[in-house]
């Protein structure tokens, strides 16, 4: 019985990059509301901006994942990246 790989090297690299990217985004985003309030913005505008950014990320993440997989040359691994990005979001 041959052993099949669940994750190829390309999928693992994309997963690691996504993990590092999410950490890089979450560190400054936790300080963002305090900084903007000090500049005089209202709480409602901060919520609107943050929700708009998260909505754009949720819409674009699967499309960018598909683009990356087409560049790497994924077949069935495209669906793994699509499902993974939808679970993360």
C-alpha positions as CSV (number, residue, x, y, z in Angstrom):
1,X,0.0,0.0,0.0
2,X,1.5,3.3,-1.1
3,X,1.6,6.2,1.2
4,X,0.0,9.4,-0.2
5,X,0.8,12.8,1.1
6,X,-2.1,14.9,2.3
7,X,-0.3,18.1,2.0
8,X,2.3,18.9,-0.6
9,X,5.2,21.2,0.0
10,X,3.5,24.1,-1.8
11,X,0.4,23.8,0.5
12,X,2.6,23.7,3.6
13,X,4.5,26.8,2.4
14,X,1.3,28.7,1.7
15,X,0.0,27.7,5.2
16,X,3.1,28.9,6.9
17,X,3.0,32.2,5.0
18,X,-0.6,32.7,5.9
19,X,0.1,32.0,9.5
20,X,3.0,34.6,9.6
21,X,0.8,37.1,7.7
22,X,-2.0,36.7,10.2
23,X,0.4,37.3,13.1
24,X,1.9,40.3,11.4
25,X,-1.6,41.8,10.9
26,X,-2.9,41.0,14.4
27,X,-0.2,42.7,16.3
28,X,-0.6,46.2,15.0
29,X,-4.4,45.8,14.6
30,X,-4.8,45.4,18.4
31,X,-3.3,48.9,18.9
32,X,-5.1,50.5,16.1
33,X,-8.4,51.5,17.9
34,X,-6.5,53.2,20.7
35,X,-4.3,55.2,18.3
36,X,-7.2,56.3,16.2
37,X,-9.3,57.4,19.3
38,X,-6.3,59.5,20.3
39,X,-6.4,61.2,16.9
40,X,-10.1,62.1,17.4
41,X,-12.0,59.4,15.5
42,X,-15.4,58.1,16.7
43,X,-15.9,54.6,17.9
44,X,-18.4,54.0,15.1
45,X,-15.9,55.0,12.4
46,X,-13.4,52.6,13.8
47,X,-15.9,49.8,13.7
48,X,-16.9,50.7,10.2
49,X,-13.4,50.7,9.0
50,X,-12.4,47.5,10.7
51,X,-15.4,45.6,9.5
52,X,-14.9,46.9,6.0
53,X,-11.3,45.7,6.0
54,X,-12.3,42.3,7.4
55,X,-15.0,41.9,4.8
56,X,-12.6,42.7,2.0
57,X,-10.2,40.1,3.4
58,X,-12.9,37.5,3.6
59,X,-13.9,38.1,0.0
60,X,-10.4,38.2,-1.4
61,X,-8.8,35.4,0.6
62,X,-10.2,32.5,-1.5
63,X,-9.5,34.4,-4.7
64,X,-5.9,35.1,-3.8
65,X,-5.5,31.5,-2.6
66,X,-6.7,30.2,-5.9
67,X,-4.4,32.6,-7.7
68,X,-1.4,31.3,-5.6
69,X,-2.3,27.7,-6.3
70,X,-2.5,28.4,-10.0
71,X,0.9,29.9,-9.9
72,X,2.3,26.9,-7.9
73,X,0.4,24.4,-10.0
74,X,-2.2,22.9,-7.7
75,X,-4.9,20.5,-8.7
76,X,-6.9,19.0,-5.9
77,X,-4.7,21.0,-3.5
78,X,-6.6,24.1,-4.6
79,X,-9.6,22.8,-2.8
80,X,-7.6,22.2,0.4
81,X,-6.3,25.8,0.3
82,X,-9.8,27.1,-0.4
83,X,-11.3,25.2,2.5
84,X,-8.5,26.1,4.8
85,X,-8.8,29.8,4.1
86,X,-12.6,29.6,4.7
87,X,-12.0,27.9,8.0
88,X,-9.4,30.4,9.1
89,X,-11.7,33.3,8.3
